Amino acid sequence: MSLEQAIRIRIYNLAKERNITINKVSTLSGLPHTTLLSFMNEETHDPRISTLLHICEAFNISLNDFFKDELFNDIKAE
């Protein structure tokens, strides 16, 4: 799995766990809806670390907590 795919899945899983939509995540994070939706729909690639930090703030977790998931154990370089 690529890092990009793992990040998308992690965002989706966190939203599902909290029973919120991706649109709500963008609202809570302060990111434009188009920014997050473009990434989630695979229209854009490689989010900035600052974008991930905003997403983590929406979930009330740290970047460290975001990446503490088995999804990131077997990342393949692209």
Secondary structure, 3 states (H helix, E strand, C coil): CEHHHHHHHHHHHHHHHCCCCHHHHHHHHCCCHHHHHHHHCCCCCCCCHHHHHHHHHHHCCCHHHHHCCHHHCCCECC
